Amino acid sequence: MVIKNGMVVTENGIQNVDVLIENGKIAKIAPNLSGERVVDAKGRYVMPALVDIGSRVLDGKIRAGTLKDLSKKAQRNGFAKVALSALCEPRIDSEVALEFAKSQFSICDGADICSLVAGIREDGRLSDISILLKDGAMGIEFSSDTDGNMVRRMMEYALMHDVRLFCHADDTALHGDGVMHEGKVSARLGLSGVPAVAESSQVARIGELADFYGVNVVVLGASTPQTLRICQQNPWLHSQVSLHHLLLTDDACDNYNTAGKIWPPLRDTLLRDLMQESLARGGVSMLTSLHTPVSRSAKDAVFAEAAYGIDGMENFLPLCYTYLVESGIVSMEKLIDLVATKPAAAAGFKDRIGKIEIGYDAKIVIFDPAAKSCIESESSPYFGRAIYGKIEIVSG
């Protein structure tokens, strides 16, 4: 197959070249290529399919149906690979749980799914990390306020197996019974707030340990500018930021709207704007959809009791294009680095996916930037927003 006349997004810029695909691999990138099957991509971007780390299934329950739904939704929205959070039900912290998850991954017919492994069991003991990594888990997931000796041992395993740690940064004692960002909106609504320092203080702690042991740690769902500053100053820390923390604020929770209740909580306008400024300066390592879907019944409750979550994959790429690229915050090339190249490398798939490059798997998206639509789902915090861009083809 040859993809012709498209705007091919590469590390070296956007090129008007053709892409030849043979046996599931990118075989050539050059002008005037020919082949038996031709796809005309004139006026459209040709880009690597996206990669997301830490996605969850509906209500966090790993079942054949929920995994199939995740796989299909991911493919439909331009993702080639999804790394499932291990902190689901069942928690992926044992050989039995991992084998069950893998058996379900194998029957999904959309985007590929792999899994992180929970470094700590629910009973507080260390998981059999070496065995689980050898069995195919792609990284170690943990919470930042875990016992320091446990964190040290997880870092030793990460070094031994040359994988990254994936950290949820939160001081549970500091956030207490908070249910949204601590600020003017939470005060007006009379809701307990979560201070931004509950995240950044834990990032500083993990950063010290990462620097001492020389191990790479991805901070999942970084949501404050102080977190980004700490990560920029520490070469062992890598910030993963959700699109929603760049576009939305805690105003999405006004009138007790549970569509805006996600974790980490949406921050105020000042912090959101500082996050955007950091992104524009290159202070973000990678982006995530923060895909944490929950059932309607779990959202239709009083705010304090409603579930955290968002269908982050739906319209992810058009939202990125409309509000990050078209607004001039990042270039198209930088966006692809953030949503494909860097996440692929962090997940251990470097030299396989995440780039349009000879020898890489032909996981390719054709994206029409001229298509215009409106988000019609009333359960979305983006309800009513106009977006540009449409995914037309996902190959591979």
C-alpha positions as a Markdown table, in Angstrom:
| # | Residue | x | y | z |
|---|---|---|---|---|
| 1 | Met | 0.0 | 0.0 | 0.0 |
| 2 | Val | 1.1 | 3.5 | -0.8 |
| 3 | Ile | -0.1 | 6.6 | 1.0 |
| 4 | Lys | 0.3 | 9.5 | -1.5 |
| 5 | Asn | 0.0 | 13.3 | -1.5 |
| 6 | Gly | -0.3 | 13.6 | 2.3 |
| 7 | Met | 1.4 | 16.0 | 4.7 |
| 8 | Val | 3.7 | 13.5 | 6.5 |
| 9 | Val | 4.5 | 14.4 | 10.1 |
| 10 | Thr | 8.1 | 13.4 | 10.9 |
| 11 | Glu | 10.8 | 14.4 | 13.4 |
| 12 | Asn | 12.3 | 16.6 | 10.7 |
| 13 | Gly | 9.1 | 18.5 | 10.0 |
| 14 | Ile | 6.1 | 18.1 | 7.8 |
| 15 | Gln | 7.0 | 16.7 | 4.4 |
| 16 | Asn | 5.1 | 16.3 | 1.2 |
| 17 | Val | 6.2 | 12.7 | 0.4 |
| 18 | Asp | 4.6 | 9.3 | -0.1 |
| 19 | Val | 4.8 | 6.4 | 2.4 |
| 20 | Leu | 5.1 | 2.7 | 1.1 |
| 21 | Ile | 3.9 | 0.0 | 3.5 |
| 22 | Glu | 5.0 | -3.6 | 3.0 |
| 23 | Asn | 4.3 | -6.6 | 5.3 |
| 24 | Gly | 3.1 | -4.3 | 8.0 |
| 25 | Lys | 6.2 | -2.1 | 8.0 |
| 26 | Ile | 7.1 | 1.3 | 6.7 |
| 27 | Ala | 9.3 | 0.4 | 3.7 |
| 28 | Lys | 10.0 | 3.7 | 2.0 |
| 29 | Ile | 9.4 | 7.4 | 2.5 |
| 30 | Ala | 10.0 | 9.4 | -0.7 |
| 31 | Pro | 8.2 | 11.3 | -3.5 |
| 32 | Asn | 6.5 | 9.5 | -6.4 |
| 33 | Leu | 6.2 | 6.0 | -4.9 |
| 34 | Ser | 3.9 | 3.4 | -6.5 |
| 35 | Gly | 2.1 | 0.3 | -5.4 |
| 36 | Glu | -0.8 | -2.0 | -6.0 |
| 37 | Arg | -3.1 | -0.1 | -3.6 |
| 38 | Val | -3.0 | 3.6 | -3.4 |
| 39 | Val | -4.6 | 5.8 | -0.6 |
| 40 | Asp | -4.8 | 9.5 | -1.6 |
| 41 | Ala | -4.2 | 11.7 | 1.5 |
| 42 | Lys | -4.2 | 15.0 | -0.2 |
| 43 | Gly | -4.8 | 17.9 | 2.2 |
| 44 | Arg | -4.5 | 15.5 | 5.1 |
| 45 | Tyr | -1.9 | 14.8 | 7.7 |
| 46 | Val | -0.2 | 11.4 | 7.7 |
| 47 | Met | 1.0 | 10.7 | 11.2 |
| 48 | Pro | 2.0 | 7.9 | 13.6 |
| 49 | Ala | -0.9 | 6.4 | 15.6 |
| 50 | Leu | -1.1 | 7.5 | 19.2 |
| 51 | Val | 0.1 | 5.8 | 22.3 |
| 52 | Asp | -1.5 | 6.2 | 25.8 |
| 53 | Ile | -0.2 | 5.1 | 29.2 |
| 54 | Gly | -2.4 | 4.5 | 32.2 |
| 55 | Ser | -5.8 | 4.2 | 30.5 |
| 56 | Arg | -8.6 | 2.4 | 32.4 |
| 57 | Val | -11.7 | 0.4 | 31.4 |
| 58 | Leu | -15.3 | 1.2 | 32.3 |
| 59 | Asp | -15.7 | 1.6 | 36.1 |
| 60 | Gly | -12.2 | 0.2 | 36.4 |
| 61 | Lys | -13.4 | -3.4 | 36.0 |
| 62 | Ile | -11.3 | -5.6 | 33.8 |
| 63 | Arg | -13.8 | -7.8 | 31.8 |
| 64 | Ala | -13.8 | -9.2 | 28.3 |
| 65 | Gly | -16.4 | -6.7 | 27.3 |
| 66 | Thr | -14.8 | -3.6 | 28.9 |
| 67 | Leu | -11.4 | -4.5 | 27.3 |
| 68 | Lys | -13.0 | -5.0 | 23.9 |
| 69 | Asp | -14.7 | -1.6 | 24.2 |
| 70 | Leu | -11.4 | 0.1 | 25.2 |
| 71 | Ser | -9.6 | -1.5 | 22.3 |
| 72 | Lys | -12.2 | -0.5 | 19.7 |
| 73 | Lys | -12.6 | 3.0 | 21.1 |
| 74 | Ala | -8.8 | 3.5 | 21.1 |
| 75 | Gln | -8.5 | 2.4 | 17.5 |
| 76 | Arg | -11.4 | 4.6 | 16.4 |
| 77 | Asn | -9.8 | 7.6 | 18.0 |
| 78 | Gly | -6.3 | 7.0 | 16.5 |
| 79 | Phe | -4.5 | 5.0 | 19.1 |
| 80 | Ala | -2.2 | 2.1 | 18.2 |
| 81 | Lys | -1.2 | 1.0 | 21.7 |
| 82 | Val | -2.8 | 1.5 | 25.1 |
| 83 | Ala | -1.0 | 0.6 | 28.4 |
| 84 | Leu | -3.7 | -0.4 | 30.9 |
| 85 | Ser | -3.4 | 0.9 | 34.4 |
| 86 | Ala | -2.8 | -2.0 | 36.8 |
| 87 | Leu | -4.9 | -0.3 | 39.5 |
| 88 | Cys | -8.1 | -1.8 | 38.3 |
| 89 | Glu | -10.3 | -4.6 | 39.4 |
| 90 | Pro | -8.8 | -7.2 | 39.5 |
| 91 | Arg | -5.6 | -5.4 | 40.5 |
| 92 | Ile | -2.8 | -6.6 | 38.2 |
| 93 | Asp | -0.4 | -7.6 | 41.0 |
| 94 | Ser | -0.1 | -11.4 | 40.5 |
| 95 | Glu | 0.6 | -13.9 | 37.8 |
| 96 | Val | -3.0 | -15.0 | 37.8 |
| 97 | Ala | -4.3 | -11.5 | 37.3 |
| 98 | Leu | -1.8 | -10.7 | 34.6 |
| 99 | Glu | -2.5 | -13.9 | 32.7 |
| 100 | Phe | -6.2 | -13.3 | 32.8 |
| 101 | Ala | -5.7 | -9.8 | 31.5 |
| 102 | Lys | -3.4 | -11.0 | 28.7 |
| 103 | Ser | -5.9 | -13.7 | 27.7 |
| 104 | Gln | -8.5 | -10.9 | 27.2 |
| 105 | Phe | -6.1 | -8.6 | 25.4 |
| 106 | Ser | -5.5 | -11.3 | 22.8 |
| 107 | Ile | -9.1 | -11.4 | 21.7 |
| 108 | Cys | -9.4 | -7.6 | 21.3 |
| 109 | Asp | -9.6 | -6.6 | 17.6 |
| 110 | Gly | -8.8 | -2.9 | 17.8 |
| 111 | Ala | -5.8 | -1.1 | 19.3 |
| 112 | Asp | -3.2 | -3.3 | 21.0 |
| 113 | Ile | -3.5 | -3.3 | 24.8 |
| 114 | Cys | -0.6 | -4.1 | 27.2 |
| 115 | Ser | -0.5 | -3.7 | 31.0 |
| 116 | Leu | 1.5 | -2.0 | 33.7 |
| 117 | Val | 2.0 | -4.0 | 36.9 |
| 118 | Ala | 1.0 | -2.8 | 40.4 |
| 119 | Gly | 4.2 | -2.6 | 42.4 |
| 120 | Ile | 2.4 | -3.0 | 45.7 |
| 121 | Arg | -0.4 | -5.6 | 46.4 |
| 122 | Glu | -3.6 | -4.5 | 48.0 |
| 123 | Asp | -2.4 | -6.1 | 51.3 |
| 124 | Gly | 0.6 | -3.8 | 51.2 |
| 125 | Arg | 3.2 | -6.4 | 50.3 |
| 126 | Leu | 5.6 | -6.0 | 47.3 |
| 127 | Ser | 4.3 | -7.7 | 44.1 |
| 128 | Asp | 6.4 | -10.4 | 42.4 |
| 129 | Ile | 7.7 | -7.7 | 40.1 |
| 130 | Ser | 10.4 | -9.7 | 38.3 |
| 131 | Ile | 8.1 | -12.5 | 37.4 |
| 132 | Leu | 5.4 | -10.1 | 36.1 |
| 133 | Leu | 7.8 | -8.0 | 34.0 |
| 134 | Lys | 9.2 | -11.2 | 32.5 |
| 135 | Asp | 5.6 | -12.3 | 31.7 |
| 136 | Gly | 5.0 | -9.1 | 29.7 |
| 137 | Ala | 4.1 | -6.3 | 32.0 |
| 138 | Met | 5.7 | -3.1 | 30.6 |
| 139 | Gly | 6.4 | -1.0 | 33.7 |
| 140 | Ile | 5.8 | -0.6 | 37.4 |
| 141 | Glu | 2.9 | 1.5 | 38.6 |
| 142 | Phe | 2.7 | 2.9 | 42.2 |
| 143 | Ser | 1.4 | 5.7 | 44.4 |
| 144 | Ser | 3.9 | 8.2 | 45.6 |
| 145 | Asp | 3.0 | 8.0 | 49.3 |
| 146 | Thr | 4.0 | 4.3 | 49.4 |
| 147 | Asp | 6.5 | 3.4 | 52.2 |
| 148 | Gly | 10.0 | 4.7 | 51.2 |
| 149 | Asn | 11.6 | 1.3 | 51.5 |
| 150 | Met | 9.1 | -0.2 | 49.1 |
| 151 | Val | 9.7 | 2.6 | 46.6 |
| 152 | Arg | 13.5 | 1.9 | 46.9 |
| 153 | Arg | 12.9 | -1.8 | 46.1 |
| 154 | Met | 10.7 | -1.0 | 43.2 |
| 155 | Met | 13.4 | 1.3 | 41.8 |
| 156 | Glu | 15.9 | -1.5 | 42.1 |
| 157 | Tyr | 13.6 | -3.8 | 40.1 |
| 158 | Ala | 13.1 | -1.1 | 37.5 |
| 159 | Leu | 16.9 | -0.8 | 37.1 |
| 160 | Met | 17.3 | -4.6 | 36.9 |
| 161 | His | 14.8 | -4.9 | 34.1 |
| 162 | Asp | 15.4 | -1.6 | 32.4 |
| 163 | Val | 11.8 | -0.4 | 32.6 |
| 164 | Arg | 10.3 | 2.8 | 33.9 |
| 165 | Leu | 8.3 | 3.5 | 37.0 |
| 166 | Phe | 4.9 | 5.1 | 36.6 |
| 167 | Cys | 3.9 | 7.2 | 39.6 |
| 168 | His | 0.6 | 8.7 | 40.8 |
| 169 | Ala | 1.6 | 11.7 | 42.9 |
| 170 | Asp | -0.7 | 12.5 | 45.8 |
| 171 | Asp | -0.3 | 13.0 | 49.5 |
| 172 | Thr | -3.6 | 11.4 | 50.7 |
| 173 | Ala | -3.1 | 12.9 | 54.2 |
| 174 | Leu | -2.9 | 16.4 | 52.7 |
| 175 | His | -5.9 | 16.1 | 50.4 |
| 176 | Gly | -8.0 | 14.5 | 53.1 |
| 177 | Asp | -11.7 | 14.3 | 52.1 |
| 178 | Gly | -11.2 | 16.8 | 49.3 |
| 179 | Val | -13.2 | 16.1 | 46.1 |
| 180 | Met | -12.1 | 18.9 | 43.8 |
| 181 | His | -9.3 | 21.6 | 43.5 |
| 182 | Glu | -9.0 | 23.8 | 46.6 |
| 183 | Gly | -9.9 | 27.3 | 45.4 |
| 184 | Lys | -12.6 | 29.8 | 44.9 |
| 185 | Val | -15.0 | 27.4 | 43.1 |
| 186 | Ser | -14.8 | 24.7 | 45.8 |
| 187 | Ala | -15.3 | 27.4 | 48.5 |
| 188 | Arg | -18.4 | 28.8 | 46.6 |
| 189 | Leu | -19.8 | 25.3 | 46.3 |
| 190 | Gly | -19.0 | 24.4 | 49.9 |
| 191 | Leu | -17.0 | 21.4 | 48.9 |
| 192 | Ser | -13.7 | 20.1 | 50.5 |
| 193 | Gly | -10.7 | 21.0 | 48.3 |
| 194 | Val | -7.5 | 19.2 | 47.3 |
| 195 | Pro | -4.5 | 21.6 | 47.5 |
| 196 | Ala | -2.1 | 21.6 | 44.6 |
| 197 | Val | 0.8 | 21.0 | 47.0 |
| 198 | Ala | -0.6 | 17.5 | 47.7 |
| 199 | Glu | 0.8 | 16.6 | 44.3 |
| 200 | Ser | 3.9 | 18.6 | 44.0 |
| 201 | Ser | 5.3 | 17.8 | 47.4 |
| 202 | Gln | 5.1 | 14.1 | 46.6 |
| 203 | Val | 6.8 | 14.6 | 43.2 |
| 204 | Ala | 9.7 | 16.3 | 45.0 |
| 205 | Arg | 10.0 | 13.3 | 47.3 |
| 206 | Ile | 10.0 | 10.8 | 44.5 |
| 207 | Gly | 12.4 | 12.9 | 42.5 |
| 208 | Glu | 14.9 | 12.7 | 45.3 |
| 209 | Leu | 14.7 | 8.9 | 45.3 |
| 210 | Ala | 14.8 | 8.7 | 41.5 |
| 211 | Asp | 17.9 | 10.9 | 41.4 |
| 212 | Phe | 19.7 | 8.9 | 44.1 |
| 213 | Tyr | 19.0 | 5.5 | 42.4 |
| 214 | Gly | 19.3 | 6.8 | 38.8 |
| 215 | Val | 15.9 | 5.5 | 37.6 |
| 216 | Asn | 13.4 | 7.0 | 35.2 |
| 217 | Val | 10.0 | 7.8 | 36.7 |
| 218 | Val | 6.9 | 9.0 | 34.7 |
| 219 | Val | 4.6 | 11.2 | 36.8 |
| 220 | Leu | 1.2 | 10.2 | 35.6 |
| 221 | Gly | -1.4 | 12.9 | 35.2 |
| 222 | Ala | 0.8 | 15.8 | 36.4 |
| 223 | Ser | -1.6 | 18.7 | 37.0 |
| 224 | Thr | 0.2 | 21.6 | 38.5 |
| 225 | Pro | 2.9 | 24.0 | 37.2 |
| 226 | Gln | 5.0 | 23.3 | 40.3 |
| 227 | Thr | 5.1 | 19.6 | 39.4 |
| 228 | Leu | 6.3 | 20.5 | 35.9 |
| 229 | Arg | 9.0 | 22.7 | 37.3 |
| 230 | Ile | 10.3 | 19.9 | 39.6 |
| 231 | Cys | 10.3 | 17.5 | 36.6 |
| 232 | Gln | 12.2 | 19.9 | 34.4 |
| 233 | Gln | 14.9 | 20.3 | 37.0 |
| 234 | Asn | 15.3 | 16.6 | 37.5 |
| 235 | Pro | 16.4 | 14.5 | 34.5 |
| 236 | Trp | 15.0 | 11.3 | 36.0 |
| 237 | Leu | 11.4 | 12.7 | 36.2 |
| 238 | His | 9.1 | 12.8 | 33.1 |
| 239 | Ser | 5.8 | 14.6 | 33.2 |
| 240 | Gln | 2.7 | 13.1 | 31.7 |
| 241 | Val | -0.1 | 15.7 | 31.5 |
| 242 | Ser | -3.7 | 15.2 | 30.5 |
| 243 | Leu | -5.2 | 17.3 | 27.8 |
| 244 | His | -8.0 | 18.2 | 30.2 |
| 245 | His | -5.7 | 19.9 | 32.6 |
| 246 | Leu | -4.5 | 22.1 | 29.7 |
| 247 | Leu | -7.9 | 23.0 | 28.4 |
| 248 | Leu | -10.3 | 22.9 | 31.3 |
| 249 | Thr | -10.5 | 24.5 | 34.7 |
| 250 | Asp | -12.4 | 23.8 | 37.9 |
| 251 | Asp | -15.2 | 26.0 | 36.5 |
| 252 | Ala | -16.2 | 22.8 | 34.8 |
| 253 | Cys | -17.4 | 21.6 | 38.2 |
| 254 | Asp | -19.6 | 24.7 | 38.8 |
| 255 | Asn | -23.2 | 24.0 | 39.6 |
| 256 | Tyr | -22.0 | 20.7 | 41.0 |
| 257 | Asn | -21.5 | 19.4 | 37.4 |
| 258 | Thr | -20.0 | 15.9 | 37.9 |
| 259 | Ala | -18.7 | 15.9 | 34.2 |
| 260 | Gly | -15.8 | 18.0 | 35.5 |
| 261 | Lys | -15.0 | 15.6 | 38.4 |
| 262 | Ile | -11.8 | 13.9 | 37.3 |
| 263 | Trp | -8.6 | 12.9 | 39.0 |
| 264 | Pro | -6.3 | 14.6 | 39.4 |
| 265 | Pro | -8.8 | 17.4 | 39.9 |
| 266 | Leu | -9.1 | 20.2 | 37.4 |
| 267 | Arg | -7.2 | 23.3 | 38.7 |
| 268 | Asp | -8.1 | 27.0 | 38.6 |
| 269 | Thr | -7.6 | 29.3 | 35.6 |
| 270 | Leu | -4.2 | 30.7 | 36.8 |
| 271 | Leu | -2.7 | 27.2 | 37.2 |
| 272 | Arg | -4.2 | 26.0 | 33.9 |
| 273 | Asp | -2.7 | 29.0 | 32.1 |
| 274 | Leu | 0.7 | 28.3 | 33.7 |
| 275 | Met | 0.5 | 24.7 | 32.5 |
| 276 | Gln | -0.2 | 25.9 | 28.9 |
| 277 | Glu | 2.8 | 28.3 | 29.1 |
| 278 | Ser | 5.0 | 25.4 | 30.3 |
| 279 | Leu | 3.8 | 23.2 | 27.5 |
| 280 | Ala | 4.6 | 26.0 | 25.0 |
| 281 | Arg | 8.2 | 26.2 | 26.4 |
| 282 | Gly | 8.8 | 22.5 | 26.1 |
| 283 | Gly | 8.1 | 21.7 | 29.8 |
| 284 | Val | 5.8 | 18.7 | 29.3 |
| 285 | Ser | 7.2 | 15.3 | 28.4 |
| 286 | Met | 4.1 | 13.6 | 27.0 |
| 287 | Leu | 0.3 | 13.9 | 26.9 |
| 288 | Thr | -2.5 | 11.5 | 27.9 |
| 289 | Ser | -6.2 | 11.2 | 27.3 |
| 290 | Leu | -6.7 | 10.3 | 31.0 |
| 291 | His | -9.2 | 7.8 | 29.8 |
| 292 | Thr | -11.1 | 6.8 | 32.9 |
| 293 | Pro | -14.7 | 6.1 | 31.8 |
| 294 | Val | -17.4 | 5.5 | 34.4 |
| 295 | Ser | -21.0 | 4.4 | 34.0 |
| 296 | Arg | -23.8 | 6.9 | 34.0 |
| 297 | Ser | -25.1 | 5.7 | 37.3 |
| 298 | Ala | -21.7 | 6.4 | 38.9 |
| 299 | Lys | -21.7 | 10.0 | 37.7 |
| 300 | Asp | -25.4 | 10.7 | 38.4 |
| 301 | Ala | -24.9 | 11.3 | 42.1 |
| 302 | Val | -24.3 | 14.2 | 44.4 |
| 303 | Phe | -20.9 | 15.7 | 43.6 |
| 304 | Ala | -19.0 | 14.5 | 46.7 |
| 305 | Glu | -20.1 | 10.9 | 46.0 |
| 306 | Ala | -20.0 | 10.8 | 42.2 |
| 307 | Ala | -17.2 | 8.8 | 40.6 |
| 308 | Tyr | -14.0 | 10.5 | 39.2 |
| 309 | Gly | -13.6 | 9.9 | 35.5 |
| 310 | Ile | -13.8 | 11.0 | 31.9 |
| 311 | Asp | -14.2 | 9.4 | 28.5 |
| 312 | Gly | -10.8 | 10.9 | 27.5 |
| 313 | Met | -10.3 | 9.2 | 24.2 |
| 314 | Glu | -13.4 | 10.4 | 22.4 |
| 315 | Asn | -12.4 | 13.4 | 20.2 |
| 316 | Phe | -8.9 | 13.4 | 21.8 |
| 317 | Leu | -6.9 | 14.2 | 18.6 |
| 318 | Pro | -9.4 | 16.8 | 17.2 |
| 319 | Leu | -9.3 | 18.6 | 20.6 |
| 320 | Cys | -5.5 | 18.5 | 20.6 |
| 321 | Tyr | -5.4 | 19.9 | 17.1 |
| 322 | Thr | -8.0 | 22.6 | 17.7 |
| 323 | Tyr | -6.9 | 23.9 | 21.0 |
| 324 | Leu | -3.2 | 23.2 | 21.0 |
| 325 | Val | -2.0 | 23.4 | 17.4 |
| 326 | Glu | -4.5 | 25.8 | 15.8 |
| 327 | Ser | -4.2 | 28.1 | 18.8 |
| 328 | Gly | -0.4 | 28.2 | 18.3 |
| 329 | Ile | 0.6 | 26.6 | 21.6 |
| 330 | Val | 2.5 | 23.8 | 19.9 |
| 331 | Ser | 3.4 | 22.8 | 16.3 |
| 332 | Met | 1.9 | 19.7 | 14.7 |
| 333 | Glu | 5.3 | 18.0 | 14.9 |
| 334 | Lys | 5.6 | 18.7 | 18.6 |
| 335 | Leu | 2.1 | 17.4 | 19.2 |
| 336 | Ile | 3.0 | 14.1 | 17.6 |
| 337 | Asp | 6.1 | 13.9 | 19.8 |
| 338 | Leu | 3.9 | 14.4 | 22.8 |
| 339 | Val | 1.1 | 11.9 | 21.9 |
| 340 | Ala | 3.0 | 9.3 | 20.0 |
| 341 | Thr | 6.8 | 9.3 | 20.0 |
| 342 | Lys | 7.5 | 10.0 | 23.7 |
| 343 | Pro | 4.8 | 7.8 | 25.1 |
| 344 | Ala | 5.9 | 4.9 | 22.8 |
| 345 | Ala | 9.5 | 5.3 | 24.1 |
| 346 | Ala | 8.3 | 5.5 | 27.8 |
| 347 | Ala | 6.3 | 2.3 | 27.3 |
| 348 | Gly | 9.3 | 0.4 | 25.9 |
| 349 | Phe | 8.3 | 0.4 | 22.2 |
| 350 | Lys | 11.0 | 2.7 | 20.9 |
| 351 | Asp | 12.1 | 1.8 | 17.3 |
| 352 | Arg | 8.8 | 0.0 | 16.7 |
| 353 | Ile | 5.9 | 2.6 | 16.9 |
| 354 | Gly | 5.4 | 6.3 | 17.5 |
| 355 | Lys | 7.2 | 7.6 | 14.3 |
| 356 | Ile | 6.8 | 7.7 | 10.6 |
| 357 | Glu | 10.2 | 6.1 | 9.9 |
| 358 | Ile | 11.5 | 3.3 | 7.7 |
| 359 | Gly | 11.4 | 0.0 | 9.6 |
| 360 | Tyr | 8.7 | 1.0 | 12.1 |
| 361 | Asp | 5.4 | -0.8 | 12.3 |
| 362 | Ala | 2.8 | 0.7 | 9.9 |
| 363 | Lys | 0.6 | 2.1 | 12.7 |
| 364 | Ile | -0.5 | 5.2 | 10.8 |
| 365 | Val | -3.4 | 7.7 | 11.1 |
| 366 | Ile | -4.7 | 9.9 | 8.3 |
| 367 | Phe | -6.2 | 13.0 | 9.8 |
| 368 | Asp | -8.3 | 15.6 | 8.0 |
| 369 | Pro | -7.7 | 19.0 | 9.6 |
| 370 | Ala | -10.5 | 20.7 | 7.6 |
| 371 | Ala | -13.4 | 18.7 | 9.0 |
| 372 | Lys | -15.5 | 20.6 | 11.5 |
| 373 | Ser | -17.9 | 19.2 | 14.1 |
| 374 | Cys | -19.4 | 20.0 | 17.5 |
| 375 | Ile | -19.2 | 17.9 | 20.6 |
| 376 | Glu | -22.8 | 16.8 | 21.3 |
| 377 | Ser | -22.4 | 14.6 | 24.3 |
| 378 | Glu | -24.0 | 16.3 | 27.3 |
| 379 | Ser | -22.0 | 14.1 | 29.6 |
| 380 | Ser | -18.8 | 15.6 | 28.3 |
| 381 | Pro | -17.2 | 18.7 | 29.9 |
| 382 | Tyr | -16.5 | 19.8 | 26.3 |
| 383 | Phe | -20.2 | 19.8 | 25.4 |
| 384 | Gly | -21.0 | 22.3 | 22.7 |
| 385 | Arg | -17.4 | 23.0 | 21.7 |
| 386 | Ala | -16.5 | 23.3 | 18.1 |
| 387 | Ile | -13.6 | 21.1 | 17.0 |
| 388 | Tyr | -11.6 | 20.7 | 13.8 |
| 389 | Gly | -10.2 | 17.5 | 12.5 |
| 390 | Lys | -11.4 | 14.0 | 11.8 |
| 391 | Ile | -9.6 | 10.6 | 11.8 |
| 392 | Glu | -10.3 | 9.0 | 8.4 |
| 393 | Ile | -8.1 | 6.0 | 8.4 |
| 394 | Val | -6.1 | 4.0 | 11.0 |
| 395 | Ser | -3.8 | 1.5 | 9.4 |
| 396 | Gly | -1.8 | -1.4 | 10.9 |
